[in-house]
Amino acid sequence: MQLTKRNIKQAFLVLLWILLVPVITYLASTDVKAGMGLSIVFVGGAIALVCIVNYRLGYYLYIGITFILPMLERMSGTELSKGVAMDGLLLATLLGCIFKRGDKSIGKVKFASDPILICMYLYLLMLLAEIFNPSSYSVLGWYVFMRVALRAYILLYIGLNVFNSMKDVHTFFKFWLALGTAAAFYCCIQKWFGLLPYEQSFMARYPEKFGTTMILSGIRLFSFMSDAAVLGIILACNIIIMLVLLTASMRTINLPRKVALLVSVLLHVLALGYTGTRTGYVMLPLGLMIFFLANLHKRNTILAAMAFCFFSLAILYGPFYGNPTIVRVRTAFIGKQDESVNVRDRNRHRIQPYMHTHPFGGGVNTTGGNGETYQPGHPLAGFQSDNGYLRQVLEIGWLGLILVAGIFFFLVQTAVINFFKATTELDKLLMIGLASASFAAAVSQYAQDTFTLVETAIMLFAFIGVAIKVRYINV
């Protein structure tokens, strides 16, 4: 009897889906937005149910879907409430984690004494206290920022329940590098064959979303992500991790896998050049410096460093003068600074008096375009910080800046500690690769707001989850 009931329920669900097809088709033919909205509701509901049933799968679904949401928005031809979809998926995954009571290994984490977590607690308290900041007068701006911040904290908590063994960590890096390879390949397609019609149409309809996409050397490509700068930062971190993995012995990573890594690195490097993200170009040598310093006693490390230096010198000083991508790479290291860099320097000097007179900042979401949207008339509204650290000190003061810098510092330190404690070559390489990529992300914060941008924030908080949990896995 129980089996019969199950079959009846399954048949009912199948019939319901079959009946929904003509209904959605009819609505789409009469009202595109209504049909699309109904489709999103049912598909999103099914995905949310999967996240509740299996929070581990939900963790990866959340990351993957969040990364492709900008592409879905461009395909729809209209602006979508992406934040609602992200919140729904994340809360469904959190519910699944709570119902399953997470994993027992999370009890090993020292929540009261871990330095990264302490910095994050204090940073969250700072954000909560900003609602009382006398220089800020928009509760909506504070609410929007807190909503984004809480997403990152929830993602971290779920990650601490997902990474229960080194096998789980290996699974994450496979997924992450595969996602980056897909983004890099799509970016190369955009370069080789041009933007697809729906992308061109969306850019023409919402030109304000692509203010930094058009430059003198051409279009900064963005793949299926929201922004070229975001893509460039993620690609640079992935390149660092994969170059570190390529130094492994054949016993650890066999030849076919190394060939796959080389192909992925090539796609990443090409795509990074196509994004026009000079921050990403600078991240590579600085991030790899951590790896080289930790492994100077190894022959493979020295060979990798020599190969990287040769390739870099060829790009910087080789007889390549007509390629706009190579020209933009060179401007990040050599030659005269362009006017955009000079403007940023002048802006930083101009805003220094405000930093000195507002030790607790002007309030969250008060700088740049967010300030114009949520707090028009604020002294910081419209000011483009072009610097994550500068934005922190302007919006939440010097203590906020110290806490963000502390999170980056302890993230790199924890990854390095994990590197020395790891017992296998693969685990050692993953941890030093994580340390190198995290240091590169800390460097990128100087030119981009890496800590709060959606995709890069997901990357950072996933890295934090890995670094924290690995520290306690083998204890």
C-alpha angles and dihedrals in degrees: 000000000000091000091050092053090051091051091049091052092048091048090049092052092048091049090049092053091047092052091047092060096071091038093055091042091053093048091047091052092052101033119013095196093049093049092046092046092051091048091051091049094054097039091044091048091053092049091047090053090053089051091053094048094045113021092180090060088041090059091059093040090055093052095044096045093045090054094052097041092093089055091049089051091053091047090053091053093224139074114275132199093249093167091062091054091047093049092048094051093044094048091047089053091047090051090051090050091050094047091049088044090233119253128318092232090071086075088072092064112101098223093175098051109025106117095218092051092046090055090048093050091052092046090053090049089051090053092049091050091052090079086075094048106130091210091061124069105173119091089181092061090050091048093051092050093046090050091056092044093051090053089060093048092049090048089052092051092050090047091054087058094045099051100067100143139011087263088063089049090051090050091052094052091048090052094043096049091044090053090049091049091052090051092047092049092049090050090053090050089054090053098044098042103020131245116315118252094254090053093050090047093050092048090051092049097046106028092159089069091060101046093130096038098080114068135160093265093052138269121343102225121224107185111206093326130098100253142014093234092054091050092048094052093049092046091051092052091048092049090054093051093047094047088053091050091050090066090065120114121256089253090062101037115018126217099265091053091047090052089051089050091050092052090049092048090051091052091046093050093048092047092047089055091049092052090062089218105154090185088064092053091055092045094063102066094036093049094046089051089075091054094046093050092051095048107034090125092065124088094216090054092053091048091049091049091050092049092048092049092049092050092047093049090049091054095045100042106016122117094266111124108143100056110097092202093057091044090055091048090053093051089062092062113017140025131039118327113253123236094262090063092047091051091053092051092050091049092053092052092046094054097047095095089058091053091052094050097043109053091171094045131238096283134274119299093017100117130076123350092339089060091052090049101044104021110026112184094030113135090241097044110121094012108134106213094184085193128086094209092049091050091052094052092044095049106033104012138239095313090056090051091050092050094050090048088048092054090053092045096050091043091058091041093051092048090051091049089051089050093058093044096048115108102201129060094237093052091048092051093047092051096047088044088053091049092049094047091047091051089050089051089052088053091048089056087072092066102023137033092248096157096063106027109109103241097035091046089055089051093049096046091046088053090048090051091051094046094048097045096045088055090064103030096088097034 
